[in-house]
Every structure is written in C-alpha cells, then in structure tokens.
Amino acid sequence: MTATQAPTTPAATPHPAAPTDSPNPWVADHIRHFEETGGVPRPGIRDLLLTTRGRRSGVLRRTALAYVADGDSYVLTASNAGAGQHPAWYLNLSADPAVTLQVATESFPALARPATPAEAERLWPVVVAAMPSYAAYRGAAARTSGREIPLVLVTRTATRTATHTAA
C-alpha cells in the first residue's frame, strides 16, 4: 500500500453491510466488550473498531485495535503480537485503504496509509509509551522473521457520522 494508492474495490464509502468479526477469541471478546460498553476503553488503552474489506473474499472484516492519536489521525500498529507475518487487517487495507472506524459510539469512513519512515521514527516512541508491549512485539517480529511492524495512519474522510448505542 502506498500513501497515494486508490481503493481497488467498492469500499470507498462507509461499509453498509454487517461485518464478520475476527475469529480470534481474544479479539472477538474485545469487540463484544466494545459494543456492550459503547466503546468505553479498557484501563490504560484506547480501542477502536476497524472494518476492512477482505482482499480475497470482498467480505467486510472487523477487528478491535488499540490506537494512539496523532493530530487528526489514528495510529494503528500492525503487530500481530510479534508474529512473523502481518495481520490480516493490514493486508486487507493494503489492498483497499478505504475503511470504517468506530471510536466510542461514533462510526465514520476513513482512509488508511502506512506511516512514512520519518513518521514511524517519530511515532514509535509514542506508541511504546502508550502500550509498552509493542516494544517486545517489535523485537520478536524482527528476530523471528526480520519483519518490521508497520504503523498505519487512519484519517477520517467525511464529516457525516453514525452514532451507535451500546447493546
């Protein structure tokens, strides 16, 4: 994915269909908690829900992620818990950077792009200060596969929003 790459599927508008949630039980539990509480954050961590379009299936996929704010952008860390491969959500938005974010009760269309090397250098200390486990994940990914964990900047693309209430 490049900063100027255009979406390759019809996901350029907010995703109207219900997404398929992550099959990972830990992530699914976070999605459930997020929805039940209206996005009340876990202690010390700011969460959001990210919906992408599956790069092979075209199916909408939703995951819960921690983020840090950087101006008008939400900074996501494609850590995959330090595994040797990128997480599916990162591969999906690499194919189609048009996404939907839900932050607390607000849902809106957004565009994702990888951080530039200069942005990543500036943002990694901010990410690690907010979520120290990412330092260990970064080291594990580098040791096991040589993978550099990407940081992704996601920015709102429209002012129209939808508000969700807790279930």
VMD Tcl script that builds the backbone (N, CA, C; Angstrom):
set m [mol new atoms 501]
animate dup $m
set s [atomselect $m all]
$s set {name element resname resid chain x y z} {
  {N N MET 1 A 0.853 -1.174 0.000}
  {CA C MET 1 A 0.000 0.000 0.000}
  {C C MET 1 A 0.892 1.228 0.000}
  {N N THR 2 A 0.521 2.202 -0.793}
  {CA C THR 2 A 1.256 3.461 -0.802}
  {C C THR 2 A 0.337 4.567 -0.339}
  {N N ALA 3 A 0.925 5.696 0.003}
  {CA C ALA 3 A 0.134 6.818 0.511}
  {C C ALA 3 A -0.811 7.363 -0.540}
  {N N THR 4 A -0.538 7.119 -1.818}
  {CA C THR 4 A -1.383 7.671 -2.879}
  {C C THR 4 A -2.225 6.613 -3.570}
  {N N GLN 5 A -2.158 5.365 -3.147}
  {CA C GLN 5 A -2.888 4.284 -3.792}
  {C C GLN 5 A -4.391 4.484 -3.629}
  {N N ALA 6 A -5.117 4.321 -4.723}
  {CA C ALA 6 A -6.570 4.462 -4.696}
  {C C ALA 6 A -7.203 3.133 -4.317}
  {N N PRO 7 A -8.401 3.165 -3.722}
  {CA C PRO 7 A -9.094 1.930 -3.402}
  {C C PRO 7 A -9.316 1.104 -4.659}
  {N N THR 8 A -9.245 -0.224 -4.525}
  {CA C THR 8 A -9.412 -1.108 -5.666}
  {C C THR 8 A -10.745 -1.838 -5.652}
  {N N THR 9 A -11.556 -1.632 -4.625}
  {CA C THR 9 A -12.869 -2.253 -4.541}
  {C C THR 9 A -13.878 -1.184 -4.166}
  {N N PRO 10 A -15.163 -1.532 -4.177}
  {CA C PRO 10 A -16.186 -0.524 -3.885}
  {C C PRO 10 A -16.258 -0.081 -2.437}
  {N N ALA 11 A -15.220 -0.204 -1.666}
  {CA C ALA 11 A -15.264 0.149 -0.246}
  {C C ALA 11 A -14.999 1.622 0.008}
  {N N ALA 12 A -15.032 2.452 -1.019}
  {CA C ALA 12 A -14.700 3.866 -0.850}
  {C C ALA 12 A -15.759 4.620 -0.060}
  {N N THR 13 A -16.897 4.012 0.180}
  {CA C THR 13 A -17.930 4.625 1.003}
  {C C THR 13 A -18.020 3.836 2.300}
  {N N PRO 14 A -18.670 4.403 3.318}
  {CA C PRO 14 A -18.789 3.647 4.564}
  {C C PRO 14 A -19.388 2.270 4.291}
  {N N HIS 15 A -18.943 1.282 5.025}
  {CA C HIS 15 A -19.400 -0.083 4.814}
  {C C HIS 15 A -20.819 -0.250 5.352}
  {N N PRO 16 A -21.813 -0.483 4.469}
  {CA C PRO 16 A -23.193 -0.569 4.921}
  {C C PRO 16 A -23.574 -1.934 5.485}
  {N N ALA 17 A -22.922 -3.010 5.054}
  {CA C ALA 17 A -23.295 -4.351 5.482}
  {C C ALA 17 A -22.670 -4.668 6.834}
  {N N ALA 18 A -23.260 -5.638 7.508}
  {CA C ALA 18 A -22.702 -6.066 8.793}
  {C C ALA 18 A -21.404 -6.820 8.540}
  {N N PRO 19 A -20.343 -6.471 9.237}
  {CA C PRO 19 A -19.062 -7.143 9.019}
  {C C PRO 19 A -18.976 -8.473 9.756}
  {N N THR 20 A -18.044 -9.294 9.315}
  {CA C THR 20 A -17.699 -10.522 10.013}
  {C C THR 20 A -16.615 -10.177 11.024}
  {N N ASP 21 A -16.839 -10.539 12.278}
  {CA C ASP 21 A -15.863 -10.224 13.316}
  {C C ASP 21 A -14.688 -11.192 13.279}
  {N N SER 22 A -13.592 -10.755 13.831}
  {CA C SER 22 A -12.379 -11.562 13.898}
  {C C SER 22 A -12.688 -12.928 14.503}
  {N N PRO 23 A -12.119 -13.996 13.926}
  {CA C PRO 23 A -12.322 -15.325 14.510}
  {C C PRO 23 A -11.472 -15.563 15.757}
  {N N ASN 24 A -10.531 -14.682 16.033}
  {CA C ASN 24 A -9.678 -14.816 17.206}
  {C C ASN 24 A -10.528 -14.578 18.456}
  {N N PRO 25 A -10.623 -15.558 19.361}
  {CA C PRO 25 A -11.493 -15.398 20.536}
  {C C PRO 25 A -11.150 -14.175 21.387}
  {N N TRP 26 A -9.868 -13.869 21.557}
  {CA C TRP 26 A -9.456 -12.717 22.355}
  {C C TRP 26 A -9.948 -11.429 21.712}
  {N N VAL 27 A -9.793 -11.318 20.382}
  {CA C VAL 27 A -10.244 -10.121 19.667}
  {C C VAL 27 A -11.767 -10.050 19.677}
  {N N ALA 28 A -12.431 -11.185 19.438}
  {CA C ALA 28 A -13.897 -11.210 19.452}
  {C C ALA 28 A -14.431 -10.751 20.808}
  {N N ASP 29 A -13.758 -11.135 21.892}
  {CA C ASP 29 A -14.159 -10.693 23.227}
  {C C ASP 29 A -14.025 -9.176 23.363}
  {N N HIS 30 A -12.968 -8.607 22.798}
  {CA C HIS 30 A -12.788 -7.151 22.844}
  {C C HIS 30 A -13.854 -6.432 22.024}
  {N N ILE 31 A -14.218 -7.002 20.883}
  {CA C ILE 31 A -15.285 -6.406 20.070}
  {C C ILE 31 A -16.587 -6.415 20.861}
  {N N ARG 32 A -16.888 -7.560 21.472}
  {CA C ARG 32 A -18.110 -7.676 22.279}
  {C C ARG 32 A -18.106 -6.649 23.415}
  {N N HIS 33 A -16.984 -6.536 24.134}
  {CA C HIS 33 A -16.870 -5.561 25.229}
  {C C HIS 33 A -17.055 -4.141 24.695}
  {N N PHE 34 A -16.426 -3.842 23.578}
  {CA C PHE 34 A -16.525 -2.518 22.967}
  {C C PHE 34 A -17.986 -2.182 22.680}
  {N N GLU 35 A -18.698 -3.121 22.052}
  {CA C GLU 35 A -20.102 -2.867 21.712}
  {C C GLU 35 A -20.982 -2.767 22.951}
  {N N GLU 36 A -20.765 -3.630 23.921}
  {CA C GLU 36 A -21.591 -3.628 25.132}
  {C C GLU 36 A -21.410 -2.366 25.962}
  {N N THR 37 A -20.237 -1.771 25.911}
  {CA C THR 37 A -19.953 -0.597 26.735}
  {C C THR 37 A -20.000 0.709 25.958}
  {N N GLY 38 A -20.315 0.647 24.667}
  {CA C GLY 38 A -20.298 1.862 23.858}
  {C C GLY 38 A -18.888 2.391 23.650}
  {N N GLY 39 A -17.928 1.470 23.629}
  {CA C GLY 39 A -16.551 1.869 23.362}
  {C C GLY 39 A -15.797 2.388 24.561}
  {N N VAL 40 A -16.294 2.100 25.765}
  {CA C VAL 40 A -15.556 2.509 26.964}
  {C C VAL 40 A -14.206 1.797 26.933}
  {N N PRO 41 A -13.118 2.543 27.042}
  {CA C PRO 41 A -11.802 1.920 26.899}
  {C C PRO 41 A -11.443 1.001 28.052}
  {N N ARG 42 A -10.613 0.012 27.727}
  {CA C ARG 42 A -10.023 -0.829 28.763}
  {C C ARG 42 A -9.050 0.048 29.545}
  {N N PRO 43 A -8.764 -0.291 30.779}
  {CA C PRO 43 A -7.853 0.544 31.578}
  {C C PRO 43 A -6.517 0.773 30.867}
  {N N GLY 44 A -6.196 2.035 30.646}
  {CA C GLY 44 A -4.919 2.405 30.066}
  {C C GLY 44 A -4.780 2.242 28.569}
  {N N ILE 45 A -5.823 1.770 27.890}
  {CA C ILE 45 A -5.720 1.523 26.448}
  {C C ILE 45 A -6.919 2.117 25.735}
  {N N ARG 46 A -6.656 2.842 24.663}
  {CA C ARG 46 A -7.727 3.375 23.828}
  {C C ARG 46 A -7.962 2.387 22.687}
  {N N ASP 47 A -9.208 1.964 22.523}
  {CA C ASP 47 A -9.571 1.000 21.491}
  {C C ASP 47 A -10.473 1.630 20.451}
  {N N LEU 48 A -10.454 1.028 19.270}
  {CA C LEU 48 A -11.409 1.357 18.229}
  {C C LEU 48 A -11.740 0.076 17.490}
  {N N LEU 49 A -12.795 0.135 16.685}
  {CA C LEU 49 A -13.127 -0.974 15.797}
  {C C LEU 49 A -12.777 -0.547 14.381}
  {N N LEU 50 A -12.068 -1.409 13.673}
  {CA C LEU 50 A -11.661 -1.173 12.293}
  {C C LEU 50 A -12.368 -2.181 11.408}
  {N N THR 51 A -13.052 -1.677 10.366}
  {CA C THR 51 A -13.674 -2.554 9.382}
  {C C THR 51 A -12.962 -2.372 8.055}
  {N N THR 52 A -12.485 -3.490 7.516}
  {CA C THR 52 A -11.814 -3.512 6.221}
  {C C THR 52 A -12.599 -4.438 5.298}
  {N N ARG 53 A -12.265 -4.395 4.018}
  {CA C ARG 53 A -12.845 -5.332 3.054}
  {C C ARG 53 A -11.801 -6.409 2.786}
  {N N GLY 54 A -12.204 -7.678 2.910}
  {CA C GLY 54 A -11.283 -8.785 2.672}
  {C C GLY 54 A -10.664 -8.698 1.285}
  {N N ARG 55 A -9.367 -8.797 1.214}
  {CA C ARG 55 A -8.663 -8.621 -0.056}
  {C C ARG 55 A -8.962 -9.733 -1.044}
  {N N ARG 56 A -9.301 -10.918 -0.586}
  {CA C ARG 56 A -9.632 -12.030 -1.484}
  {C C ARG 56 A -11.132 -12.270 -1.562}
  {N N SER 57 A -11.809 -12.163 -0.424}
  {CA C SER 57 A -13.230 -12.508 -0.365}
  {C C SER 57 A -14.157 -11.344 -0.676}
  {N N GLY 58 A -13.701 -10.122 -0.416}
  {CA C GLY 58 A -14.575 -8.957 -0.542}
  {C C GLY 58 A -15.515 -8.795 0.639}
  {N N VAL 59 A -15.457 -9.713 1.605}
  {CA C VAL 59 A -16.313 -9.678 2.790}
  {C C VAL 59 A -15.775 -8.628 3.760}
  {N N LEU 60 A -16.688 -7.904 4.400}
  {CA C LEU 60 A -16.279 -6.923 5.406}
  {C C LEU 60 A -15.775 -7.652 6.641}
  {N N ARG 61 A -14.634 -7.211 7.155}
  {CA C ARG 61 A -13.990 -7.825 8.316}
  {C C ARG 61 A -13.783 -6.764 9.386}
  {N N ARG 62 A -14.086 -7.120 10.636}
  {CA C ARG 62 A -13.966 -6.153 11.729}
  {C C ARG 62 A -13.038 -6.701 12.809}
  {N N THR 63 A -12.216 -5.801 13.329}
  {CA C THR 63 A -11.318 -6.160 14.416}
  {C C THR 63 A -11.246 -5.011 15.413}
  {N N ALA 64 A -10.864 -5.326 16.625}
  {CA C ALA 64 A -10.652 -4.309 17.662}
  {C C ALA 64 A -9.156 -4.070 17.771}
  {N N LEU 65 A -8.775 -2.806 17.809}
  {CA C LEU 65 A -7.358 -2.445 17.878}
  {C C LEU 65 A -7.143 -1.310 18.866}
  {N N ALA 66 A -5.994 -1.333 19.493}
  {CA C ALA 66 A -5.567 -0.196 20.305}
  {C C ALA 66 A -5.016 0.866 19.362}
  {N N TYR 67 A -5.091 2.117 19.777}
  {CA C TYR 67 A -4.567 3.194 18.938}
  {C C TYR 67 A -3.988 4.293 19.813}
  {N N VAL 68 A -3.186 5.126 19.165}
  {CA C VAL 68 A -2.783 6.401 19.742}
  {C C VAL 68 A -3.191 7.470 18.744}
  {N N ALA 69 A -3.471 8.639 19.232}
  {CA C ALA 69 A -3.861 9.746 18.357}
  {C C ALA 69 A -2.619 10.523 17.948}
  {N N ASP 70 A -2.646 10.997 16.702}
  {CA C ASP 70 A -1.587 11.872 16.196}
  {C C ASP 70 A -2.267 12.936 15.350}
  {N N GLY 71 A -2.560 14.074 15.959}
  {CA C GLY 71 A -3.312 15.103 15.249}
  {C C GLY 71 A -4.689 14.567 14.898}
  {N N ASP 72 A -5.042 14.611 13.611}
  {CA C ASP 72 A -6.337 14.113 13.143}
  {C C ASP 72 A -6.302 12.632 12.783}
  {N N SER 73 A -5.181 11.978 12.985}
  {CA C SER 73 A -5.035 10.572 12.593}
  {C C SER 73 A -5.076 9.648 13.803}
  {N N TYR 74 A -5.521 8.439 13.540}
  {CA C TYR 74 A -5.468 7.346 14.496}
  {C C TYR 74 A -4.297 6.474 14.067}
  {N N VAL 75 A -3.367 6.214 14.971}
  {CA C VAL 75 A -2.187 5.419 14.649}
  {C C VAL 75 A -2.430 3.987 15.122}
  {N N LEU 76 A -2.396 3.055 14.166}
  {CA C LEU 76 A -2.587 1.640 14.444}
  {C C LEU 76 A -1.253 0.923 14.267}
  {N N THR 77 A -1.055 -0.117 15.029}
  {CA C THR 77 A 0.190 -0.877 14.996}
  {C C THR 77 A -0.113 -2.278 14.484}
  {N N ALA 78 A 0.452 -2.635 13.335}
  {CA C ALA 78 A 0.203 -3.944 12.715}
  {C C ALA 78 A 1.129 -4.990 13.325}
  {N N SER 79 A 1.013 -5.177 14.635}
  {CA C SER 79 A 1.967 -6.013 15.369}
  {C C SER 79 A 1.722 -7.505 15.198}
  {N N ASN 80 A 0.470 -7.912 15.125}
  {CA C ASN 80 A 0.125 -9.335 15.099}
  {C C ASN 80 A 0.830 -10.053 16.257}
  {N N ALA 81 A 0.897 -9.371 17.396}
  {CA C ALA 81 A 1.517 -9.892 18.623}
  {C C ALA 81 A 2.955 -10.344 18.395}
  {N N GLY 82 A 3.651 -9.692 17.450}
  {CA C GLY 82 A 5.051 -10.005 17.199}
  {C C GLY 82 A 5.282 -11.191 16.281}
  {N N ALA 83 A 4.214 -11.701 15.663}
  {CA C ALA 83 A 4.352 -12.843 14.746}
  {C C ALA 83 A 5.175 -12.450 13.518}
  {N N GLY 84 A 5.573 -13.453 12.766}
  {CA C GLY 84 A 6.420 -13.234 11.603}
  {C C GLY 84 A 5.709 -12.714 10.378}
  {N N GLN 85 A 4.381 -12.614 10.422}
  {CA C GLN 85 A 3.633 -12.113 9.269}
  {C C GLN 85 A 2.699 -10.983 9.712}
  {N N HIS 86 A 2.343 -10.154 8.739}
  {CA C HIS 86 A 1.432 -9.048 9.026}
  {C C HIS 86 A 0.044 -9.591 9.362}
  {N N PRO 87 A -0.724 -8.868 10.174}
  {CA C PRO 87 A -2.098 -9.290 10.466}
  {C C PRO 87 A -2.975 -9.152 9.226}
  {N N ALA 88 A -4.042 -9.937 9.181}
  {CA C ALA 88 A -4.949 -9.922 8.025}
  {C C ALA 88 A -5.518 -8.530 7.782}
  {N N TRP 89 A -5.857 -7.797 8.848}
  {CA C TRP 89 A -6.445 -6.467 8.646}
  {C C TRP 89 A -5.482 -5.552 7.910}
  {N N TYR 90 A -4.184 -5.683 8.167}
  {CA C TYR 90 A -3.199 -4.849 7.480}
  {C C TYR 90 A -3.125 -5.229 6.002}
  {N N LEU 91 A -3.131 -6.516 5.706}
  {CA C LEU 91 A -3.113 -6.960 4.310}
  {C C LEU 91 A -4.373 -6.495 3.589}
  {N N ASN 92 A -5.513 -6.530 4.287}
  {CA C ASN 92 A -6.764 -6.064 3.682}
  {C C ASN 92 A -6.705 -4.580 3.351}
  {N N LEU 93 A -6.262 -3.757 4.273}
  {CA C LEU 93 A -6.240 -2.321 3.978}
  {C C LEU 93 A -5.106 -1.956 3.030}
  {N N SER 94 A -4.115 -2.834 2.900}
  {CA C SER 94 A -3.086 -2.621 1.881}
  {C C SER 94 A -3.690 -2.766 0.489}
  {N N ALA 95 A -4.672 -3.662 0.360}
  {CA C ALA 95 A -5.351 -3.858 -0.919}
  {C C ALA 95 A -6.418 -2.800 -1.151}
  {N N ASP 96 A -7.058 -2.337 -0.083}
  {CA C ASP 96 A -8.118 -1.333 -0.179}
  {C C ASP 96 A -8.060 -0.456 1.066}
  {N N PRO 97 A -7.477 0.736 0.957}
  {CA C PRO 97 A -7.283 1.580 2.137}
  {C C PRO 97 A -8.540 2.286 2.645}
  {N N ALA 98 A -9.672 2.152 1.951}
  {CA C ALA 98 A -10.920 2.744 2.443}
  {C C ALA 98 A -11.471 1.839 3.539}
  {N N VAL 99 A -11.633 2.387 4.735}
  {CA C VAL 99 A -12.053 1.614 5.899}
  {C C VAL 99 A -13.166 2.355 6.628}
  {N N THR 100 A -13.733 1.697 7.612}
  {CA C THR 100 A -14.649 2.349 8.540}
  {C C THR 100 A -14.065 2.196 9.937}
  {N N LEU 101 A -14.070 3.279 10.688}
  {CA C LEU 101 A -13.632 3.251 12.082}
  {C C LEU 101 A -14.833 3.487 12.973}
  {N N GLN 102 A -14.840 2.851 14.122}
  {CA C GLN 102 A -15.771 3.201 15.180}
  {C C GLN 102 A -14.938 3.523 16.403}
  {N N VAL 103 A -15.047 4.766 16.852}
  {CA C VAL 103 A -14.357 5.237 18.042}
  {C C VAL 103 A -15.445 5.625 19.030}
  {N N ALA 104 A -15.480 4.956 20.172}
  {CA C ALA 104 A -16.574 5.101 21.139}
  {C C ALA 104 A -17.881 4.794 20.407}
  {N N THR 105 A -18.810 5.738 20.346}
  {CA C THR 105 A -20.093 5.473 19.684}
  {C C THR 105 A -20.158 6.057 18.281}
  {N N GLU 106 A -19.077 6.630 17.811}
  {CA C GLU 106 A -19.071 7.287 16.506}
  {C C GLU 106 A -18.411 6.398 15.456}
  {N N SER 107 A -19.119 6.213 14.339}
  {CA C SER 107 A -18.613 5.417 13.227}
  {C C SER 107 A -18.479 6.320 12.011}
  {N N PHE 108 A -17.361 6.194 11.275}
  {CA C PHE 108 A -17.133 7.092 10.140}
  {C C PHE 108 A -16.189 6.461 9.123}
  {N N PRO 109 A -16.302 6.904 7.850}
  {CA C PRO 109 A -15.388 6.417 6.818}
  {C C PRO 109 A -14.019 7.060 7.004}
  {N N ALA 110 A -13.003 6.315 6.640}
  {CA C ALA 110 A -11.636 6.803 6.803}
  {C C ALA 110 A -10.748 6.182 5.731}
  {N N LEU 111 A -9.567 6.733 5.612}
  {CA C LEU 111 A -8.581 6.242 4.657}
  {C C LEU 111 A -7.309 5.908 5.424}
  {N N ALA 112 A -6.763 4.724 5.155}
  {CA C ALA 112 A -5.563 4.257 5.843}
  {C C ALA 112 A -4.354 4.357 4.922}
  {N N ARG 113 A -3.215 4.643 5.537}
  {CA C ARG 113 A -1.960 4.646 4.780}
  {C C ARG 113 A -0.829 4.299 5.735}
  {N N PRO 114 A 0.231 3.700 5.201}
  {CA C PRO 114 A 1.362 3.397 6.072}
  {C C PRO 114 A 2.073 4.673 6.481}
  {N N ALA 115 A 2.617 4.673 7.658}
  {CA C ALA 115 A 3.433 5.806 8.101}
  {C C ALA 115 A 4.683 5.867 7.235}
  {N N THR 116 A 5.103 7.064 6.916}
  {CA C THR 116 A 6.374 7.229 6.214}
  {C C THR 116 A 7.495 6.844 7.180}
  {N N PRO 117 A 8.689 6.579 6.680}
  {CA C PRO 117 A 9.790 6.275 7.606}
  {C C PRO 117 A 10.003 7.368 8.657}
  {N N ALA 118 A 9.898 8.625 8.265}
  {CA C ALA 118 A 10.076 9.720 9.236}
  {C C ALA 118 A 8.945 9.717 10.267}
  {N N GLU 119 A 7.706 9.475 9.818}
  {CA C GLU 119 A 6.577 9.408 10.756}
  {C C GLU 119 A 6.752 8.236 11.715}
  {N N ALA 120 A 7.146 7.083 11.182}
  {CA C ALA 120 A 7.333 5.903 12.032}
  {C C ALA 120 A 8.412 6.154 13.081}
  {N N GLU 121 A 9.496 6.782 12.681}
  {CA C GLU 121 A 10.572 7.081 13.630}
  {C C GLU 121 A 10.073 7.990 14.754}
  {N N ARG 122 A 9.231 8.955 14.404}
  {CA C ARG 122 A 8.673 9.878 15.399}
  {C C ARG 122 A 7.606 9.198 16.257}
  {N N LEU 123 A 6.806 8.310 15.647}
  {CA C LEU 123 A 5.649 7.746 16.338}
  {C C LEU 123 A 5.947 6.505 17.176}
  {N N TRP 124 A 6.971 5.728 16.832}
  {CA C TRP 124 A 7.234 4.517 17.612}
  {C C TRP 124 A 7.409 4.805 19.102}
  {N N PRO 125 A 8.154 5.818 19.503}
  {CA C PRO 125 A 8.261 6.092 20.948}
  {C C PRO 125 A 6.909 6.442 21.586}
  {N N VAL 126 A 6.044 7.104 20.845}
  {CA C VAL 126 A 4.710 7.454 21.349}
  {C C VAL 126 A 3.881 6.184 21.540}
  {N N VAL 127 A 3.931 5.290 20.547}
  {CA C VAL 127 A 3.191 4.030 20.614}
  {C C VAL 127 A 3.677 3.189 21.792}
  {N N VAL 128 A 4.982 3.050 21.940}
  {CA C VAL 128 A 5.541 2.229 23.020}
  {C C VAL 128 A 5.250 2.845 24.388}
  {N N ALA 129 A 5.255 4.170 24.484}
  {CA C ALA 129 A 4.915 4.815 25.757}
  {C C ALA 129 A 3.473 4.511 26.150}
  {N N ALA 130 A 2.578 4.460 25.162}
  {CA C ALA 130 A 1.168 4.178 25.438}
  {C C ALA 130 A 0.925 2.692 25.688}
  {N N MET 131 A 1.649 1.838 24.972}
  {CA C MET 131 A 1.454 0.383 25.050}
  {C C MET 131 A 2.820 -0.298 25.030}
  {N N PRO 132 A 3.459 -0.429 26.185}
  {CA C PRO 132 A 4.826 -0.954 26.245}
  {C C PRO 132 A 5.014 -2.336 25.617}
  {N N SER 133 A 3.971 -3.150 25.560}
  {CA C SER 133 A 4.113 -4.489 24.967}
  {C C SER 133 A 4.537 -4.429 23.505}
  {N N TYR 134 A 4.276 -3.316 22.835}
  {CA C TYR 134 A 4.661 -3.218 21.421}
  {C C TYR 134 A 6.172 -3.227 21.234}
  {N N ALA 135 A 6.937 -2.824 22.216}
  {CA C ALA 135 A 8.400 -2.910 22.105}
  {C C ALA 135 A 8.824 -4.376 22.003}
  {N N ALA 136 A 8.230 -5.234 22.838}
  {CA C ALA 136 A 8.541 -6.667 22.792}
  {C C ALA 136 A 8.061 -7.282 21.482}
  {N N TYR 137 A 6.868 -6.904 21.030}
  {CA C TYR 137 A 6.357 -7.424 19.754}
  {C C TYR 137 A 7.282 -7.039 18.609}
  {N N ARG 138 A 7.741 -5.804 18.630}
  {CA C ARG 138 A 8.623 -5.318 17.566}
  {C C ARG 138 A 9.917 -6.134 17.539}
  {N N GLY 139 A 10.484 -6.381 18.712}
  {CA C GLY 139 A 11.701 -7.188 18.789}
  {C C GLY 139 A 11.473 -8.622 18.345}
  {N N ALA 140 A 10.344 -9.219 18.746}
  {CA C ALA 140 A 10.042 -10.601 18.370}
  {C C ALA 140 A 9.871 -10.736 16.863}
  {N N ALA 141 A 9.157 -9.809 16.245}
  {CA C ALA 141 A 8.948 -9.868 14.792}
  {C C ALA 141 A 10.276 -9.748 14.054}
  {N N ALA 142 A 11.129 -8.865 14.514}
  {CA C ALA 142 A 12.436 -8.679 13.870}
  {C C ALA 142 A 13.301 -9.931 14.026}
  {N N ARG 143 A 13.281 -10.538 15.211}
  {CA C ARG 143 A 14.111 -11.729 15.459}
  {C C ARG 143 A 13.627 -12.945 14.683}
  {N N THR 144 A 12.317 -13.172 14.663}
  {CA C THR 144 A 11.801 -14.406 14.066}
  {C C THR 144 A 11.719 -14.362 12.551}
  {N N SER 145 A 11.490 -13.183 11.984}
  {CA C SER 145 A 11.285 -13.135 10.528}
  {C C SER 145 A 11.943 -11.947 9.848}
  {N N GLY 146 A 12.510 -11.046 10.626}
  {CA C GLY 146 A 13.053 -9.827 10.032}
  {C C GLY 146 A 11.972 -8.823 9.675}
  {N N ARG 147 A 10.738 -9.083 10.129}
  {CA C ARG 147 A 9.612 -8.213 9.788}
  {C C ARG 147 A 9.670 -6.925 10.583}
  {N N GLU 148 A 9.510 -5.821 9.879}
  {CA C GLU 148 A 9.340 -4.515 10.521}
  {C C GLU 148 A 7.840 -4.318 10.713}
  {N N ILE 149 A 7.414 -4.074 11.922}
  {CA C ILE 149 A 5.987 -3.874 12.191}
  {C C ILE 149 A 5.583 -2.505 11.670}
  {N N PRO 150 A 4.613 -2.477 10.746}
  {CA C PRO 150 A 4.181 -1.187 10.201}
  {C C PRO 150 A 3.289 -0.422 11.169}
  {N N LEU 151 A 3.418 0.879 11.131}
  {CA C LEU 151 A 2.448 1.767 11.759}
  {C C LEU 151 A 1.560 2.283 10.640}
  {N N VAL 152 A 0.276 2.402 10.933}
  {CA C VAL 152 A -0.707 2.828 9.942}
  {C C VAL 152 A -1.413 4.064 10.471}
  {N N LEU 153 A -1.518 5.088 9.638}
  {CA C LEU 153 A -2.261 6.296 9.987}
  {C C LEU 153 A -3.608 6.241 9.288}
  {N N VAL 154 A -4.665 6.395 10.066}
  {CA C VAL 154 A -6.022 6.343 9.532}
  {C C VAL 154 A -6.676 7.690 9.812}
  {N N THR 155 A -7.216 8.287 8.746}
  {CA C THR 155 A -7.774 9.632 8.841}
  {C C THR 155 A -9.188 9.646 8.287}
  {N N ARG 156 A -10.066 10.322 9.003}
  {CA C ARG 156 A -11.469 10.480 8.593}
  {C C ARG 156 A -11.531 11.078 7.186}
  {N N THR 157 A -12.474 10.581 6.369}
  {CA C THR 157 A -12.611 11.102 5.011}
  {C C THR 157 A -13.885 11.895 4.798}
  {N N ALA 158 A -14.799 11.869 5.748}
  {CA C ALA 158 A -16.053 12.608 5.600}
  {C C ALA 158 A -16.504 13.080 6.971}
  {N N THR 159 A -17.355 14.093 6.984}
  {CA C THR 159 A -17.848 14.607 8.259}
  {C C THR 159 A -19.112 13.899 8.705}
  {N N ARG 160 A -19.792 13.217 7.801}
  {CA C ARG 160 A -21.016 12.506 8.156}
  {C C ARG 160 A -20.652 11.308 9.028}
  {N N THR 161 A -21.343 11.153 10.145}
  {CA C THR 161 A -21.058 10.056 11.061}
  {C C THR 161 A -22.341 9.349 11.442}
  {N N ALA 162 A -22.177 8.164 11.950}
  {CA C ALA 162 A -23.296 7.420 12.515}
  {C C ALA 162 A -22.985 7.223 13.985}
  {N N THR 163 A -24.003 7.241 14.801}
  {CA C THR 163 A -23.812 7.025 16.225}
  {C C THR 163 A -24.443 5.695 16.596}
  {N N HIS 164 A -23.699 4.890 17.327}
  {CA C HIS 164 A -24.160 3.580 17.769}
  {C C HIS 164 A -24.391 3.635 19.267}
  {N N THR 165 A -25.335 2.848 19.725}
  {CA C THR 165 A -25.559 2.757 21.162}
  {C C THR 165 A -25.132 1.384 21.632}
  {N N ALA 166 A -24.775 1.289 22.876}
  {CA C ALA 166 A -24.365 0.001 23.436}
  {C C ALA 166 A -25.546 -0.948 23.415}
  {N N ALA 167 A -25.256 -2.223 23.159}
  {CA C ALA 167 A -26.311 -3.246 23.079}
  {C C ALA 167 A -26.852 -3.570 24.443}
}
mol reanalyze $m
mol bondsrecalc $m
mol representation Tube
mol addrep $m
